[in-house]
C-alpha cells in the first residue's frame, strides 16, 4: 500500500475538492456493510424558516443589527476521535442537563452520513436551539425568544 498526500500528488484546481467517500469500494465499503434499516429518519428544516426568523427579529427592533450564529456543522466532526483503538470512547457530556451521551455505533466505523449520528447532532441542535438574538448579542438585543420556537 502506498501513502499518498492528494494535496501534493494531485493538481487541485479552484473548483475541485477531495471527498471522503464512505460508499467506496462498492460492496466492500463502510456504508455497504451497515444495516441501513436501523438508520433513523433525518428531518431537515428549510432555510426559509431561518429567513423568516431574521425578518421577525428585525421587525421587533427596526434599525437594530440582527446577528446570527453561522458556521458549518461539519467542523464539529473534525474534533471526534476516529482511531480504531479509541473511537469506542466516543461520547459527550451536556453539563446543564447532567447528561452523558455515548454513541456506540461509531466503534464499527462511520456508517451512513453524519446526520444520522444523533448523539452529537442532537447535542449540537439542542445547544443551538437555546440561543436567541439576546444571547448572541450579549444582551444588546431584547428579543430572548429561542430560535427553537421558529415555526415552519
N, C-alpha and C positions, 0 to 999 in steps of 0.2 A: 504494500500500500504506500502511496506517495502522499506526503503532506504538502498541499498547495495553498498558497495565500492568493485568493481570487483578486484582491486589490492590486497585487503585483503581477500576476500571470495574465490577467485579462485586462485589455484596454477598455476601461469604463468610459462611456460617453455620457453626456449630460442627462439624457433621459433614461438611462438604464439603472437597474438596481439588482441586488442579489436577493433571491428568495430562498428561505429555508423551507424546503418542500417536504412536508411530512407524508405526502402521498406517493413518494417515490423511494425505492423502485417498486413498480407495480407488482402486486401480490406478495410483497415482502417488506412493506412499509409499516410504520407505527399506526397509521390510520387503518390500513387493511387488517392489521392484527387486533383491532379494537372491536368491542361489542357495541356497534352503533345503536342498537335498540335501547341501550341503557343511557344514552346521551339525553340530557334534559332539553326541552324546547327552549330556544333562545328567542327573546322578545326584544324588539328594537323600538325606540321612540323616534318618531320623525323629527327632523331638525326644525320643522315649523313650530313645534311646541316651544323650543328654546327661543325662537324669534319672537313668538307671541309674548313670552315672559319678559323679554327685554323691552318690548313695547309697553307692557303693563308697568314695569318699573319706571320707565321714562314718563308715562302719563301720571303716575303718582307724584313724581317730583320733577316737573318740567325744568329744563335747564341744568339739572344735576347730571354729572357724568355717570353713566351706567357701567359698572365694572363686571366682567365675567371671569370665571376661572377657566383657563383654557389649557390644553395640553393633549397629549396623545396617550391613551391608556397603555399602549404597547410598551411605553417606558417603564411601567411598573414591573413588567415581566423580566426586564433586564436584571432585576435585583433578586430574582428567585434562584435558589440553588439547583443546579442541574447535574452535578456529578452523581454517578450511579451510587456511590457509597454514602452520599449524604441527602439525596433527594427524598428519601423516606421520612426525613425530619421536616418536610415542607409543612409550614403552618403559619399561623398568625395570631396575634393577641389584640383584642379591642379593649383597652383599659376602661373606657367609660361604661362598658357593659359587663366587665369582668368575664369576658368570653374568650375562650381559646378555640381556634378553628384549625383543624388538621385536614389536609387534603391527601388521603391515602392513595388516590388513583394515580398520582404522578410517579410513584415508585416504579411503575411498569413502563414508563416513558410517556411522552406527550402524546395524547390521542385526541382527535378532534381539534377544534380550534380553541384558542384561549378563552373565547366567550363561554365555553362550556365549563370553565373552572369556577364554580360558584363560590368556593371558599374565599378566593381573593377578589374575584369580580364582585361578589356580594358585599364584601367588606369595603371595597372602594366605592361602590354605588351608595352604600349606607352612609359613609362619611361625607361624600359629596352632596347627597340629598339633604343633609342637615344644614348646609351652607345657605346663606341668603345675601342679598345686597348689603345688609347691615354687617354681617360677619366678614364679608370680603373687603369692606372699606374701613375696617377698624372703627365702626360706629358712626362714620360720617353720613351714611345713608340711613334713614329711619325705617326703611322697609325691612322688617325682620321676618317676613314670610319665607319659609324654607322653599328651595327650588323643588322639593318633592311634592309640593302642593300644586304644581303645574298641571293643568288639565289638557288632554289631547284633543 
